């Protein structure tokens, strides 16, 4: 028997129930920032708590599916298991239970077929949004409820696997910060009484080359890192830009394994260790390159020191923030940091190496689980599951 093609508006409603003042004060608030893109769930740091600063808000229940209408390509969908309130950038979708399974609707909204359709159906250039009427008009080949539940059952098994993999990686990510505090104490208060030295004495630093579009000839193009490429403890090399570096520039701005790349702006202090991921690479002015004096400090210690300082407010006195927050070259050089004995730093570095090996295994397991889920999702809404 062929599935019936229906418009979404036939089998669900966009249920905008205004929240009362009392509900806004007491119920958990969900904004777009609380929904993970492409994951079908809330972000790891989401906390069920009220937010009283916003004006107009609406109420949802565990019967709804929350769908982010702003920038649909971000694919923000969630299944709440609690009552709450939300902003106008979210559609609260209420499926008709005799026609459409809530979990099936959730999976359908996550499918790449729907994401592609929604992304091509938006209005507004700067802040593209999906119009509610367009959403109601979306046509879907809808199986009966029994088949919907069979399909979602298979998808949920794969989803549980990828969530388990993601949770395992998140747990591992908490280990090194805890180990750092155990070995070295709070670096803001220097409770262990370690020797204090200016950052420049431990790891001389300099800013990278300024990008000047007028001086780009294309004759000396080389890859270089921008602020966006540097994440905490890792590099995102998905997009690496190119600009001219002549012979003098190449000598001055070439990266070497063991260098620290530290963000000057955006999230001042964010840093990672360059391991020679590219055979030849340079860096832009938005980044500091710090070269640790290995007789005093090693890169693994400094990365986790900066992470701990950033999380504990230890960089506040060294970040200039008249308009946009910046960790200037001068401030970084003068910043006093605790310098524990080298053997203790080396003990920590060995621990980092073991944890990084575990992380690599867990990331690959997560990648495979994500691929499995995406594959099943595609098959489910292509009539192949």
Secondary structure by P-SEA (a helix, b strand, c coil): cbbbbbcccccccccccccccccccccbbbcccccccccccccccccccccccccccccccccbbbbbccccccbbbbbbcccccccccccccccccccccaaaaaaaaacaaaaaaaaaccccccbbbbbaaaaaacccccccaaaaaaaaaaaaaaaaaaaaaaaaaaaaaacaaaaaaaccccccccccccccccccccbbbbbcbbbbccccccccccccccccccccccccccbbbbbbbcaaaaacccccccbbbbbcccccccccccccccccccccccbbbbbbccccccaaaaaaaaaaaaaaccccccccccccccccaaaaaabbbbbccaaaaaaaaaaaaaaaaaaaaaaaaaaaaaaaaaaaaaaaaaccc
